Amino acid sequence: MDFLIADTFTTSLAALTNDEQKLVKTTAFDLQMNPASPGMRFHKLDRAKDKGFWSVRVGSDIRLIVHKTAGSLLLCYVDHHDAAYRWAERRRIERHPTTGAAQLVEIRETVREISVPPAVDVAPEEAPAPAKPRIFASVPDGELLALGVPEDWLAEVRSADEDTLLDLAQHLPAEAGEALLVLATGGTPDRPVQIEAGADPFSHPDAQRRFRVMTNADELAQALEAPWEKWIVFLHPAQRRVVDRRYGGPARVFGSAGTGKTIVALHRAVHLARANPRSRVLLTTFSETLANALARKLVLLVGEDGELRKRIAVRPVDAVGCDVLGKALRRDAIADATAVRRLLQRAGEGAPPHRFAQRFIESEWHDVVDAWQLDTWEAYRDVARLGRKTRIGEQQRAVLWSIFERLRALLSDAALVTLAGAHARATALLASGSPRPFDFLVVDEAQDLGVPHLRLLAALAGDRPDALFFAGDLGQRILQTPFSWRALGIDVRGRSSTLRINYRTSHEIRRRADLLLPPALSDVDGNFEERRGTISAFHGAEPTIQVFDSTTAEAVAVAEWLAARRADGVSPHEIALFVRSEAEIPRAAAAARQAGIDSVMLDGSSDARGGAVAIGTMHLAKGLEFRAVAVMACDDEILPSQERIESVGDDADLADVYDTERHLLYVACTRARDHLLATGVTPASEFLDDLRGSR
């Protein structure tokens, strides 16, 4: 007999107390080991429309709803007695007549209105508003069925308008709800796979996003270890296709915030390790903070499989080059950003007169000279400077090169090397035939990798199938200027995929945040990321955007918002306050104090803790998620950063500054699941007008 669990079971399990969860998990293990055990107390649900539903007693008041057939036992739901029974009475498990997928279908009940004549005279009612157009009125039944709509819901779907569609979609099986949302927004939805009549309905790709067979106790333990992390067990078919696909060269998956790119990267790393025994897999990203988060998620995904965990290394990309060099490079020989900045200022003393701001000189060194490891005047004179919009002539380059040449000498005298230089040495070592420490590389947040990183990763991967896989979003590029991947030998054309279902952010928040970005973004190589067609799997409250006359008024309003979220049942650790830079941190801290809630400062190595609101800069928001987010201090000259604007060497560079500042706000806003507040003080950032949709 197959033993399965449903995503509705893991969701309901997560809502119970810790003690209740322990009892349920014990019962689940007992059922898996011996469902016919005399100790199992099954009770038939007489009022359930689906006669396959039974309840199993768990403690005095907790009931586990299971679905039994001759060949399977499915854990469906768990709750207190009355709530569990009500859930089962309104659902049934059935095979879809067209797609063949096993679906958990809500039962529609028709409520007929009974008209009672008034006993007294009443004023005539106002004329009703004109009926809104029914979105799917002209779509044939066969087409709706092919999209996975259950037969009983065809009439409801036909009557849907723009006001009822989102609510309707949440009552339908996921593949049907998603397809209708895509269809309603003018897109062309993917048709679910249709399997043969005799095939197992639980083997259908869409069925596997909600039902999974547990083949042994270890798999069940892994699924129940963190029931709120449903991605451990259930994947969307589009995600599964990307994870399992064979690629003949470098591949990349796109997707806006919340579409599950990181989840795909994690599953891809595990898939490669399992499909290739004894192989070594590197899972990497651009920062230590995100690498630590990936490592924690990997532990959840692989569970107790120690052998698998040993073969998947999770490292920030800056550490990878140093690992390759090993003893060939002393760790104290790497010059950090502060040391480079100090030496660069020394190198500029006595340079010929020039018009360049110090920040521009620093970025020219970092993004051009050091990134591409230019070591001669001729190399710098002739470099194309892709991604650098400020045009500088040969004479101006000569002045800049005199500074950079002096900096290179100072670094050499101090026996120091930059990180980019360390990566270049590691790349050269690999090119000379040094053994590659990894067979496969999976890279998350790839949009923020620099030239030295990509060169190193390409050298590590070599020219091998499946060796290099990237996940990223150009709309979240906040650190790097654009450059050509193809110039480094990494060509993902024909091997790119796009994820379009947003699981983290409500429809209302996603729709607002998307206003900060153009509908399509492209990289230097001409690869386009279309943002149109992305849909959210749920909806919630409209974001609130407010501008105040003073920081005091802002703090009071944010404190009131925090109190309202706590009244909604949102825990403090599920709330975050983000600001543009450390200079604005006191404004967020003041709001938390005003609300009487403890706060914890995010420093790149810490997470939110129970009982405390997280406070941090927008840069530290990357990779995090919260039920409620307030983005504060969105003032003019703070967002976009006036310091960055004043540092550009030419008006042409302003575009990139504005782009990355918009991306920062987009990243911060899309950390929110259910509630978003954006605030500023007059004069407010122009980006708030974009967020409102008023520009």
C-alpha positions in Angstrom: 0.0 0.0 0.0 1.3 3.5 -0.9 1.7 5.9 1.9 1.3 9.5 0.9 1.1 13.0 2.4 -0.7 16.1 1.1 0.5 19.6 1.2 -2.7 20.5 3.1 -1.5 18.1 5.8 1.8 19.8 6.2 0.1 23.3 6.2 -2.4 22.2 8.9 0.3 20.5 11.0 2.4 23.7 11.1 -0.6 25.5 12.7 -0.6 23.3 15.7 1.3 23.8 18.9 4.7 22.0 19.3 3.2 19.4 21.7 0.3 18.7 19.4 2.7 18.4 16.4 4.8 15.8 18.3 1.7 13.6 18.9 0.6 13.9 15.3 4.1 13.0 14.0 4.1 9.9 16.3 0.7 8.8 14.9 1.9 9.5 11.3 5.0 7.2 11.8 2.8 4.5 13.3 0.4 4.7 10.4 3.3 4.4 7.9 4.7 1.4 9.7 1.4 -0.5 10.2 -1.9 1.2 9.2 -3.8 -2.0 10.3 -2.4 -1.9 13.8 -5.2 -2.5 16.4 -4.0 0.6 18.2 -5.1 2.8 15.2 -8.5 4.2 16.0 -10.1 4.9 12.6 -13.6 6.5 12.5 -15.8 6.7 9.4 -16.9 10.2 8.5 -20.6 9.8 7.9 -21.3 13.3 6.7 -18.3 13.4 4.2 -19.3 13.4 0.6 -16.1 11.4 -0.2 -16.5 8.0 1.5 -12.8 7.5 1.4 -12.3 10.0 4.2 -11.6 8.7 7.7 -10.5 10.3 10.9 -7.8 9.0 13.2 -7.7 9.9 16.9 -4.6 11.8 18.0 -4.9 12.6 21.7 -8.1 13.8 23.3 -9.2 16.4 20.7 -6.8 16.3 17.7 -8.1 14.4 14.7 -6.0 13.3 11.7 -8.0 13.1 8.4 -6.9 10.4 6.1 -8.1 9.1 2.7 -8.1 5.3 2.3 -8.4 3.3 -0.8 -7.4 -0.4 -1.5 -4.0 0.7 -2.7 -3.2 3.9 -0.7 -3.4 5.8 2.5 -3.1 9.6 2.3 -2.6 12.0 5.2 -4.8 14.9 4.3 -5.4 17.3 7.2 -5.1 17.6 11.0 -6.9 19.9 13.4 -9.1 19.9 16.5 -12.1 17.6 16.2 -14.8 19.8 14.9 -12.6 21.8 12.5 -11.1 18.6 11.1 -14.5 17.2 10.4 -15.8 20.3 8.8 -12.7 20.3 6.5 -13.3 16.8 5.3 -17.0 17.3 4.8 -16.3 20.0 2.1 -13.7 18.1 0.1 -13.2 15.1 -2.0 -10.2 13.4 -3.8 -10.9 12.7 -7.4 -9.2 12.0 -10.7 -9.6 14.8 -13.2 -11.5 13.6 -16.2 -9.3 15.3 -18.8 -5.8 15.6 -17.3 -5.9 12.4 -15.2 -4.3 14.2 -12.2 -5.4 13.4 -8.6 -7.0 16.5 -7.2 -8.3 17.6 -3.8 -11.5 19.4 -4.8 -13.6 21.7 -2.7 -17.3 20.8 -2.9 -19.5 23.6 -4.1 -22.7 24.2 -2.2 -25.5 26.3 -3.7 -27.1 28.7 -1.3 -30.5 29.7 -2.6 -31.8 33.1 -1.5 -35.3 33.1 -0.1 -37.2 36.4 -0.8 -39.4 37.5 2.1 -41.9 40.3 1.4 -41.3 43.3 3.7 -43.8 43.9 6.5 -43.6 47.6 6.2 -43.1 50.0 3.3 -39.4 50.6 2.6 -37.7 53.1 0.4 -37.0 51.8 -3.2 -33.5 50.4 -3.6 -31.0 52.2 -5.8 -30.4 50.8 -9.2 -27.8 48.1 -9.1 -24.4 48.9 -10.6 -23.8 47.4 -14.1 -22.6 43.9 -14.0 -18.9 43.5 -14.7 -17.9 41.4 -17.7 -17.5 37.7 -17.1 -13.9 36.9 -18.0 -14.3 33.3 -19.2 -17.8 33.4 -20.6 -16.6 32.5 -24.1 -14.1 29.8 -23.1 -15.4 26.4 -24.1 -15.8 23.7 -21.4 -13.2 21.5 -23.1 -10.6 24.3 -22.8 -11.4 24.9 -19.1 -11.2 21.2 -18.4 -7.9 21.0 -20.3 -6.6 23.6 -17.8 -7.4 21.4 -14.9 -10.7 23.0 -13.8 -12.9 20.4 -12.0 -16.2 19.7 -13.7 -18.2 20.9 -10.7 -16.6 24.3 -10.9 -17.2 25.1 -14.6 -20.3 27.2 -13.8 -18.5 29.1 -11.1 -15.5 29.8 -13.4 -17.8 31.1 -16.1 -19.4 33.6 -13.8 -16.1 35.0 -12.5 -15.3 38.7 -13.0 -12.3 40.8 -12.1 -13.6 41.2 -8.5 -14.1 37.5 -7.8 -11.3 35.9 -9.8 -8.6 36.0 -7.2 -10.8 34.5 -4.5 -12.1 31.8 -6.9 -8.5 30.8 -7.9 -7.7 30.0 -4.3 -10.5 27.5 -4.1 -9.4 25.6 -7.2 -6.6 23.1 -7.6 -3.4 25.0 -8.1 -2.9 24.2 -11.8 -6.4 25.4 -12.6 -6.2 28.6 -10.5 -2.8 29.6 -12.0 -3.9 28.9 -15.5 -7.0 31.1 -15.1 -5.0 34.0 -13.7 -2.6 33.8 -16.7 -5.5 33.6 -19.1 -7.3 36.6 -17.4 -4.1 38.7 -17.8 -3.8 38.0 -21.5 -1.2 35.3 -21.3 -1.2 31.8 -22.7 -1.2 29.3 -19.8 0.7 26.0 -20.0 -1.6 23.1 -20.4 -1.3 20.4 -17.8 0.1 17.1 -18.9 -2.6 14.5 -19.8 -1.8 11.0 -18.7 -3.4 7.7 -19.8 -6.6 6.5 -18.3 -4.9 3.6 -16.5 -2.0 5.6 -15.1 -1.6 6.3 -11.4 -3.3 9.7 -10.9 -0.8 10.5 -8.1 2.1 10.2 -10.5 0.8 13.2 -12.6 3.2 16.2 -12.4 0.5 18.4 -11.0 -0.6 15.8 -8.5 3.0 15.6 -7.2 2.9 19.3 -6.3 0.3 18.4 -3.6 0.7 14.7 -3.0 3.9 12.8 -2.4 4.5 9.1 -1.8 6.7 8.5 1.3 8.8 5.4 0.5 10.4 5.1 4.0 10.5 6.5 7.5 13.4 8.8 6.7 11.5 10.5 3.9 8.5 11.0 6.2 10.7 12.3 9.0 12.3 14.8 6.6 8.8 16.0 5.4 7.6 16.5 9.0 10.8 18.1 10.4 9.8 21.5 9.2 6.2 21.3 7.9 6.0 25.0 7.1 8.8 24.5 4.5 6.6 22.8 2.0 9.3 23.2 -0.8 11.2 20.3 0.9 8.6 17.9 -0.4 6.4 19.6 -3.0 7.7 21.3 -6.2 5.7 23.1 -8.9 6.0 21.2 -12.2 7.7 24.1 -13.8 10.3 24.0 -11.1 10.7 20.3 -11.3 11.3 20.5 -15.1 14.2 23.0 -14.5 15.6 20.9 -11.7 15.6 17.6 -13.6 16.6 18.8 -17.1 19.9 17.9 -18.8 21.8 20.9 -20.1 24.6 20.8 -22.8 26.3 23.8 -21.4 25.8 26.7 -18.9 22.1 27.2 -18.0 20.2 29.9 -16.2 16.8 30.2 -14.5 15.1 33.6 -14.3 12.2 34.8 -12.2 11.1 37.8 -10.3 11.2 37.9 -6.5 9.3 35.1 -4.7 9.1 32.7 -7.7 11.3 30.1 -6.0 14.7 30.5 -7.8 16.6 29.7 -4.6 14.4 26.6 -4.1 15.2 25.4 -7.6 19.0 26.0 -7.0 18.8 23.9 -3.8 16.9 21.1 -5.5 19.2 21.2 -8.5 22.3 20.8 -6.3 20.7 17.8 -4.6 19.5 16.3 -7.9 23.0 16.5 -9.4 24.5 14.9 -6.3 22.0 12.1 -6.3 22.1 11.4 -10.0 25.9 11.4 -10.0 27.2 9.2 -7.2 30.6 10.2 -5.7 30.4 13.6 -7.5 31.2 16.9 -5.7 28.7 19.7 -6.0 29.4 23.4 -5.2 26.4 25.5 -4.1 27.5 29.1 -4.0 26.3 32.7 -4.0 27.8 36.2 -3.8 27.7 36.7 0.0 28.5 34.8 3.2 25.1 35.7 4.6 23.2 34.1 1.7 25.6 31.1 1.7 24.7 30.5 5.4 21.0 30.7 4.6 21.5 28.2 1.8 23.4 25.9 4.1 20.5 25.9 6.6 18.0 25.1 3.9 20.2 22.4 2.5 20.1 20.6 5.9 16.3 20.7 5.8 16.2 19.3 2.2 18.6 16.4 2.6 17.6 15.5 6.2 19.8 12.8 7.7 21.5 11.8 4.5 25.0 12.5 5.8 26.8 11.1 2.7 24.9 13.5 0.5 25.6 16.5 2.7 29.3 15.8 2.6 29.3 15.9 -1.2 27.5 19.3 -1.5 29.7 22.2 -0.4 28.0 25.5 0.4 30.5 28.4 0.1 30.4 32.1 -0.7 32.0 32.7 -4.1 34.7 34.9 -2.6 35.9 32.0 -0.5 36.0 29.6 -3.4 39.0 31.2 -5.1 41.0 31.2 -1.9 40.0 27.5 -1.4 41.5 26.7 -4.8 44.7 28.5 -4.0 45.0 26.9 -0.6 48.5 27.3 0.9 49.6 29.3 -2.2 47.9 32.4 -0.7 48.1 33.7 2.8 44.7 34.8 4.1 46.3 38.0 5.5 47.7 38.8 2.1 44.2 39.8 0.8 43.6 43.5 0.9 40.1 44.3 2.0 38.0 47.2 0.7 39.1 49.6 3.4 42.8 48.9 2.7 42.3 49.4 -1.1 40.5 52.6 -0.6 43.3 54.0 1.6 46.0 53.0 -0.8 44.0 54.4 -3.7 43.9 57.8 -2.0 47.6 57.6 -1.5 48.1 56.7 -5.2 46.1 59.7 -6.2 48.3 62.2 -4.4 50.4 64.2 -6.9 48.4 62.9 -9.9 47.8 65.4 -12.7 44.7 67.6 -12.3 41.4 65.8 -13.2 37.7 66.2 -12.9 37.0 62.7 -11.4 35.4 62.3 -8.0 37.1 59.8 -5.6 34.1 57.5 -5.7 34.3 57.3 -9.5 38.0 56.5 -9.4 37.2 53.7 -6.8 34.5 52.3 -9.0 36.7 52.5 -12.2 39.4 50.5 -10.3 36.9 48.0 -9.0 34.6 47.5 -12.0 37.2 47.8 -14.8 40.9 47.6 -13.9 40.8 45.1 -11.0 37.7 43.2 -12.3 39.3 42.5 -15.7 42.8 42.3 -14.2 44.2 45.0 -16.6 48.0 45.2 -15.9 49.3 47.4 -18.7 48.5 50.9 -20.0 47.7 49.5 -23.4 45.1 47.1 -21.9 43.4 49.9 -20.1 43.6 52.2 -23.0 41.8 49.8 -25.3 39.3 48.1 -22.9 35.7 48.5 -24.0 34.5 49.3 -20.4 31.2 47.5 -20.9 28.6 48.7 -18.4 30.5 51.9 -17.7 28.5 54.7 -19.2 30.8 57.6 -18.5 32.8 58.2 -21.7 36.5 59.1 -21.1 39.1 59.9 -23.7 42.6 58.6 -24.0 44.2 61.6 -22.2 41.7 61.2 -19.3 42.4 57.4 -19.2 46.2 58.2 -19.1 45.6 60.3 -15.9 43.5 57.5 -14.3 46.1 54.9 -15.3 48.8 56.8 -13.6 46.8 56.5 -10.4 46.0 52.8 -10.9 49.6 52.0 -11.8 50.8 53.6 -8.6 48.1 51.6 -6.6 49.4 48.4 -8.2 52.9 49.2 -7.0 51.7 50.0 -3.5 49.9 46.7 -3.3 52.9 44.9 -4.5 55.2 46.6 -2.0 52.9 45.6 0.8 52.7 42.0 -0.5 48.9 42.4 -0.8 46.5 41.1 -3.5 42.9 42.1 -4.0 40.1 39.5 -4.0 39.8 39.9 -7.8 43.5 39.2 -8.0 43.2 36.1 -5.9 40.4 34.8 -8.1 42.5 35.5 -11.2 45.4 33.5 -9.7 43.0 30.6 -8.9 41.6 30.8 -12.5 45.1 30.6 -13.9 45.9 27.7 -11.7 42.9 25.7 -13.0 43.7 26.7 -16.6 47.2 25.2 -16.1 45.7 21.8 -15.3 45.2 21.9 -11.5 42.5 19.4 -10.5 39.0 20.8 -10.3 37.6 20.3 -6.8 33.9 20.2 -8.0 32.1 18.3 -10.7 29.0 20.6 -10.8 28.4 24.2 -9.7 25.0 25.7 -8.8 25.0 29.5 -8.3 22.2 31.5 -6.6 21.6 35.3 -6.9 23.8 35.2 -10.0 22.9 38.7 -11.1 25.3 40.1 -8.4 28.4 38.1 -9.4 31.3 40.1 -10.8 33.7 39.5 -13.6 36.3 37.7 -11.5 33.6 35.4 -10.0 32.3 34.4 -13.4 35.8 33.7 -14.8 36.6 31.5 -11.8 33.3 29.6 -12.0 33.8 29.0 -15.8 37.3 27.6 -15.1 35.9 25.4 -12.4 33.1 24.1 -14.6 35.2 23.6 -17.8 33.4 22.6 -20.9 31.2 19.9 -19.4 27.4 19.3 -19.6 25.4 20.2 -16.6 28.5 21.7 -14.9 27.2 25.2 -14.5 23.8 26.3 -13.4 22.7 29.9 -12.5 19.6 31.3 -10.7 19.0 35.0 -10.7 16.9 38.1 -11.4 18.1 41.2 -13.2 15.5 43.2 -11.3 17.4 42.4 -8.1 20.8 43.5 -9.3 22.1 45.8 -6.6 25.9 45.3 -6.5 27.4 44.9 -9.9 27.5 47.0 -13.1 26.4 45.2 -16.2 29.0 43.2 -18.2 29.0 40.5 -20.9 28.9 36.9 -19.7 29.5 35.8 -23.3 32.8 37.6 -23.3 33.8 35.3 -20.5 32.8 32.2 -22.3 29.4 31.7 -20.5 26.6 31.6 -23.1 23.2 30.6 -21.7 21.2 31.3 -24.9 18.8 28.4 -25.5 19.3 27.1 -22.0 17.3 29.7 -20.0 14.0 29.2 -18.2 11.6 31.6 -16.5 9.6 30.9 -13.4 6.3 32.8 -13.3 4.4 31.7 -10.1 5.1 33.8 -7.1 4.6 31.9 -3.8 6.0 34.4 -1.3 4.4 37.7 -2.1 0.7 38.5 -2.3 -0.8 39.7 -5.6 -1.3 43.2 -4.3 2.3 43.6 -3.1 3.8 42.0 -6.2 1.7 44.2 -8.5 2.8 47.4 -6.7 6.5 46.3 -6.5 6.5 45.5 -10.2 5.7 49.2 -10.9 9.3 50.0 -9.8 10.7 48.0 -12.8 10.1 47.9 -16.5 8.0 45.0 -17.9 11.2 43.5 -19.4 14.9 43.7 -18.5 17.8 42.7 -20.7 21.5 42.0 -20.0 24.5 43.1 -22.0 24.3 39.9 -24.1 20.7 40.6 -25.1 19.0 38.0 -22.9 15.6 39.3 -22.0 13.7 38.7 -18.7 10.0 39.2 -19.2 8.2 40.2 -16.0 4.8 40.2 -17.6 2.8 37.0 -17.0 4.1 36.5 -13.4 1.2 35.8 -11.1 0.9 35.4 -7.3 -0.6 32.3 -5.8 -2.6 34.2 -3.2 -3.8 37.7 -2.4 -3.9 40.0 0.7 -4.1 43.5 1.9 -3.2 46.5 -0.4 0.2 48.1 0.4 0.1 51.4 2.3 2.2 54.3 1.1 2.4 57.3 3.4 4.4 60.6 3.5 4.8 62.6 6.7 5.9 66.1 7.7 8.4 64.9 10.2 10.4 61.9 11.3 8.5 62.0 14.6 5.1 61.6 12.8 6.6 58.8 10.7 7.7 56.9 13.8 4.3 57.3 15.4 2.5 56.0 12.3 4.9 53.0 11.9 4.4 52.2 15.6 0.6 52.2 15.0 1.1 49.9 12.0 3.2 47.5 14.1 0.5 47.4 16.8 -2.1 46.6 14.1 0.0 43.8 12.7 0.5 42.3 16.2 -3.3 42.5 16.6 -3.6 40.6 13.4 -1.6 37.8 15.0 1.7 38.5 13.3 4.6 37.6 15.6 7.4 40.2 16.1 10.0 37.9 14.4 7.7 37.8 11.3 8.1 41.6 10.9 10.9 43.7 9.5 11.8 47.4 9.1 14.1 48.2 6.3 15.9 51.5 5.5 18.3 52.6 2.8 21.5 52.9 4.8 22.8 52.7 8.4 22.3 56.4 8.8 18.5 55.8 8.8 18.6 52.9 11.3 17.7 55.2 14.3 14.4 56.1 12.6 13.4 52.4 12.4 14.6 51.8 16.0 12.5 54.7 17.2 9.3 53.3 15.6 9.9 49.9 17.3 10.5 51.6 20.7 7.3 53.7 20.2 5.4 50.4 19.6 6.9 48.8 22.7 8.4 46.0 20.7 12.0 44.6 21.0 14.1 44.8 17.9 17.2 43.0 16.6 19.7 44.5 14.2 20.5 42.4 11.1 24.2 42.5 10.5 24.5 40.0 7.7 25.3 37.1 10.0 22.2 37.1 12.3 18.6 36.2 11.7 15.4 37.5 13.2 14.7 36.0 16.7 11.5 35.3 18.5 9.9 38.3 20.2 11.9 40.9 18.2 11.3 42.9 15.0 14.2 42.7 12.6 15.8 46.0 11.6 18.3 46.4 8.8 19.4 48.0 5.6 17.8 47.2 2.2 21.1 45.5 1.1 20.6 43.0 4.0 17.0 42.2 3.0 18.2 40.0 0.1 17.2 36.4 0.6 14.9 37.1 3.6 11.1 36.9 3.9 8.6 38.2 6.5 4.9 38.3 6.8 5.0 42.1 7.2 7.5 44.7 6.1 7.8 48.4 6.6 10.2 50.2 4.3 11.0 53.5 6.1 12.9 56.8 5.4 12.1 56.8 1.7 13.0 60.5 1.5 14.3 62.5 -1.4 18.1 62.5 -1.3 18.1 59.2 0.7 16.4 57.1 -2.0 18.0 57.3 -4.5 21.2 58.0 -2.5 22.3 61.6 -3.0 25.9 60.5 -2.2 25.9 58.0 -5.2 24.3 60.6 -7.5 27.0 63.2 -6.7 29.8 60.6 -7.2 29.1 59.8 -10.8 31.6 61.2 -13.3 29.0 61.8 -16.1 25.3 62.2 -16.4 25.3 59.0 -18.4 26.1 57.0 -15.3 23.0 58.3 -13.5 20.9 55.7 -15.3 22.7 52.8 -13.6 22.6 54.6 -10.2 18.8 55.0 -10.5 18.4 51.5 -11.7 20.2 49.9 -8.8 18.4 52.2 -6.3 15.1 51.1 -7.7 16.2 47.5 -7.5 17.0 48.0 -3.8 13.5 49.3 -3.1 12.1 46.4 -5.1 14.1 43.9 -3.1 13.0 45.4 0.2 9.3 45.6 -0.7 9.2 42.0 -2.1 10.4 40.6 1.2 6.8 41.0 2.4 4.3 38.2 2.2 1.0 39.7 3.5 1.6 43.4 4.6 3.7 46.2 3.2 4.1 49.8 4.4 6.3 52.3 2.7 6.9 55.6 4.4 8.9 58.8 3.9 9.2 62.4 5.0 8.5 65.4 2.8 10.0 65.8 0.3 9.6 62.1 -0.4 11.4 59.9 -2.8 10.1 60.0 -6.4 10.1 56.2 -6.2 7.1 56.3 -3.9 5.1 57.8 -6.8 6.1 54.9 -8.9 5.1 52.5 -6.1 1.7 54.2 -6.0 1.3 54.0 -9.8 0.8 57.7 -10.0 3.6 58.3 -12.5 
